[in-house]
Amino acid sequence: MVYFDRVVRLLSKSGDRIAQLAAVVMMLIVVGNIVSRFVWKPIFGTYDYVCFIAVIMVALALAYCAVQRGHISVELVVARLPQRAQGIIGSITGILSLGIFGLITWQCLGLANRMRQLGETTMTALLPFYPYIYVTAFGCALLCLVILGDLIKSLGKAVKG
């Protein structure tokens, strides 16, 4: 379990670093577009680039946010319950979360495959949609691994009581 946690944490942190780099690239594109409007003419397809970079940022930062416990959770009542009850509630939450994000991952993969087959692109820059949907699926799959690790810990808590 320690090795699994270490690998998931490393992958999540790597995804977060890529998301941080994407934020810098997005900023440079926006600033470059503003400056180029005054000097010559705007960068063609800026809106498409910024939208897709935002998708990369969110998708790749999801898992590390979960590792850092950065997502919103309500622990006011749960923290006052016994360890076993906390483990049971954590297990139920983990199973539901794993199911939801597993479904999102699966649907993103199917959508990306359809977009690839159809050759769907943006209207301005003619960028294909499917690579960004694959990145979203990867980010959600990584989040599933984080949730799975938390689920295993919650099940252990529920059993030990």
N, C-alpha and C positions, 0 to 999 in steps of 0.2 A: 504494500500500500504506500510506503514511503517513496519508493521508486516511481510509482504511478503519479503521485502528487508532485514530485520533483519535475517529471517530464511535462505534465500538464501546466505547471507553473512556468516552466521555461518557454513552452509554446505560447502561452498566454502573454507573457512578457514580451516575447518577440513580436507577436501580433500588435501589441500596444505600441512598441517602438516604431513599427511600420505605420501605424495610425498617426503617431506624432510627426513622422516624416511627411506623411500625406497632408497634415495640417499646414506644415511649412510650405509645401509645394502649392497648396491651394491659396495660401496667402500671397505667395510670389506671383501666381497667375492673376489674382485679382488686382494686386498693385501694378503689375505689368500692364494689365488691360487699361487701368485708369491712366497710367503715365502715357501709354501708347496712343490713347485718344487725343491727348494734347499735342503730342509730337507728330503723329502721322495718322494712323487709323487703328481702331480697336483690334484686339486679338480675335481671330475668327473662331467661333465655337466655345468661347469662354464659359458660357452657361452650362454647356454639356460637360466640359471638363470639371467644373466646380461641383456639379451635381454628382458625378461619378466618384470624385475624390471624397465627397462627403459620405457616400455609401461605404467606401473602403474604410474611412475613419471609424464610423459607427460599428460596422461589422467586425473589424479586427480589435476594437477596444472592449467589446462586450465581455469576453471571457476574463480579461485581466481585471475588469471592474468587479466581476463576481468573485475572483480570487481575493481581491482587496476588501470584500464585503461593502462595496460602494453602492450597490443597488438598494432601493428603498425596501425596508422591511419594518414590520410593526412588532416590536418585542416587548412592549409595555406589559402585556399580560403573560406572554409565553415565558419571559425571564423569571417570573415569580412561581412558575409551576415546578414540580419535582423533575429531576433529570430524565426519568423514564417518560413522563408526559411530553417533555421537550423533544426527546428522541422520536416519539411517535408522531408528534406534529411535524417535526422536521422531515421525517420519512414520508409522510403523506404529501407534504409540500414538494419534496424532492421528486417523488414519483410523478406528480402532476406537472411539475416544471419540465422534467425530462421528457414526458409525453408531448407536451406542447412544443418544446424546442426541437425534439426529434421530428415531429410532424412538419414544423417550419423548414427544417433542413431538407427533408424528403421532398417537400413541395418546391423549394427553391431549386433543387437539382432537376426536378421534372420541368420546371419553367425554363431554366437555363438551357436544357437540352432542346426544348421546343423552339426557343429563341434562336439557338444556333442553327437548327435545321431550316428555319424560316428565313434566316439571314436578316433579322430585325436590327435596324440601326437607328441612331438619332437622326433627326431631320437636318440639323445644322452641320455638325462635324462628321457625320456618317460613322460614328463610333458604334461598334457592335455592343449590344446590351449584355450578351451572355457571360462575358468574363466577370463582370461586376456582380452578376447574380450568383456565379460560382463562388466568388469571394464572400458573399453574404452567407451562402450555404456553409462554407468553411468556418466562418466566424461563429455561426450557430452550432455547428458540430463541435467546435472547441468549447463553447459554452456548455454543451451537453456533457462533455468530459468533466468539466468543473462541477457541474451539478451531480454527476455520477459519484465523484469523489466525496462530495458533501452528503449524498444519500447514504453511502456506505458508512460514513462516520455517524450519521443519525441513526441508522439501523443498529450499529454497535451500541450507541447510547440507549436505545430503546430496549435492547436485549439485556444489557448489564443492569439497567435501572438504577 
